[in-house]
Amino acid sequence: MNKSILLVLILVVSSLVFAAQGSDNAQTNSNQDNAISTSEQTNNMGQVTQLRTANEVKSMMQEKQQLMQQEMVGLNEKQQKVYQNQNQVRLAVHALLSIENLTGGIGKNVSAIAREFNNSVMSTIRAEEKIQTRSGFTRFFAGGDETTATELESEVEQNELRIQQLTQLRNECQCDQEVKDLMQEQIQLMQQEQTRLRELAQQEKKSKGLFDWS
């Protein structure tokens, strides 16, 4: 009798153990399936977030442009002209800084160049202001501000090297085509502005005054 009871107990315990192991395995498989599903969802969300963020950058640029327009309120006509032109570069810099997380491994390099560009914009704005606000009296007798024009040309040359670097990084970017297109738009705006500034500097150097015998 005791042996029969013992055998029954062994069978019951064994059944419980196998059942528990089966439940654990089922739970493990379920957790693995959930983990895979979550991973897939995360990847999909990452792709959607990337596209959405690229669109958000464009919206941000529109808002930033409106703020820049407001910043010019109270400036005189010549100052407004300076900022109106160079705001395109400031806007491009802002866009490039905003897409750092969308450009993969080159993001930090793009941001670093954009910051250098931002510092340069401050210098080119000051230089252009000096040229544009040069009094007619001074210009009549002394001609153009050759020193400032030379400084402006120097900034342009450095910026053109930065544009080459940005172009190379854009070509190497393992990112969405929408992001590449956005980068290309900013690069083109920057290049157009450098062309304008170079022409401005050259014209300033050609401006001769009454007492300019050089």
Phi, psi and omega in degrees: 000316179297322179295321180296316179297318180298319180295320179296317180297320180297317180296319180295314180297319180298319180297318180295320180295312180298320180296319180294319179295320179296321178295318179297317180296318179296319180294321179297314179298320179296318179296320179296317178298318179295321180296317178297316179298318179296320179297316179297318179296320180298316179298316179296319178296324178298318179295316180296318180298320180298312180295318181295321180294322176299319177292324178295326177299318179296318177295320178299321180296321178296317178294318180296323180295321177295320178296321179296324177296320179292327180297334184278351178297129180099347177279153178285175187299317181293319178295320178299321179298318179298309183291325179300318180289312188277348176297335178298321178288318178301320179293319178296319177300315180299320180295316181296322177293328184282342183258016182305318183283356180258354187252017174061223185293341182270358186306313182294324178293319178297316180295321180297316179293321179298321178293322176298320178296320181297318177296322180294323180301320179298323180288317181291329176295314179298318180295315181293323177300317179298321180289313185290330183262008177297128186294149178299326179298311180295318181295324181296317184271319187256349181080202183284167179273089185294324180298312180293323178297321178294319177298320179295317178299321180297317178297319180298316180299317178294321180293326179292327174294321178295323179295320176299319179295318179297320179297317179296317179296321178298320179292330181274349187296122174269069185224175181298148181299327179298321178291319177300317179297321179296318177298317182297322178298318181291321179297318180295319178298318179296318181293319178300320181291323179293324176297317180295316181294322178296317179296321178298315180296319180294320177295322180295321178293329181280345181288111183256143179255176181301321183258014180267098185260004183283000000 
